Amino acid sequence: MNCQHCQQAPISRPRKLCWVCYYTPGVRDLYPSTSKFGRRGVANFNGRSPLPTFPTNARPGSPEKVAVLEERARLKQSLWHPDDATDTRLAPLILQAG
């Protein structure tokens, strides 16, 4: 099989590219990763991020909360705000288990 960019050299790098195309600036970005370990979604960020500007009243697990989490991830903010709504129905269960 030949490189999917230049269609000439044999594939020798990930993304079905040849050596020259893979290391040519800008070419690699034209083709998505085919690896199961490739980055997916908004971003694969694992570090300290700023708090969201405001908490949400959306209940955990609700479609509204999921939408808020998606927006926070897109803005590279922390997913959780200390004042976000919590599910108060779980509090007695946690106290009983404790």
N, C-alpha and C positions, 0 to 999 in steps of 0.2 A: 504494500500500500504506500501511496505517496502522500506527502505533506498536504494538508487541506488548504494551506495558504498559497504556496508557490506551485503546487501540483507537479513538482519535479523530483525533489530529493526524497529518499525514504524517511518514514517516520522514525525519529529517534528520541523524541522528547514528549512530555505530557501534552495534552490537548490536541493530539494527532498532528503535531508540528515537527518539522525537521530542526536540526541544531541551529542553522542560520536564522530561520524565521523565529524560533523560540527566543533567541537572544537579540533580535532586532527590536529596538525601542518601539513600543506601541503595537506591535503585531500580537504579542501574547494577550493583550487586553481585548482584542477583537473576538477571541474565542473563549467561551466559558470553561471552567474546570470540569473535567469528567471524573475527577476523583471523588470517592465517597467521603473523603476528609476535606474537600473543598469548602470554602466559605459559602454559606447560604443565607438568605434572608437579608435583613436590613444591614446588619454588621455583626461581626463576631468579636465584640468588644468585651474584655475582661479586665476591668480596672476601676479606679475611682472615677465617679461621674457626679456632676452637680445634681442637687435635689431638684425635683420638678418645682415650678413656680407656685403651684397651688395643689392642695389635696383634692381627691375626688370623692364624691358621695356614692359612687357606683358600688354595688355589693360585689364581694368576691365571687368570681365564677360567672358573673353576668356578661352578656355580650357587650354592654356598655363599658365594663371594666377591661375587657379584652381590647376594645378599641382604644381606651386610654393607654394601656400598656404598649400597644403597637405605636401610638403616637410618641410616647416617651422614648421608646427604643429608636425611632426614626430621628428624634432630636438629640440622641445620645445623652439622655438624662437617666438618672437612677430610676428604676422601674417602680420603686416603692417610696412613698412619702410617709413620714411618721404619723401624719394625721389622716391618712386614707381611711375610708369606712372599713369596718371589720364586721364579721358575721357574729353578732352577739349570741346567736343560738348555740355556738360552740363553747362559749365560756363555761356554762355549768358542766359540760362533759369534761372539759379540761380540768376543772377543779375536782371533780369526782375521781378522775384518773390519778391526780397528783397525790 
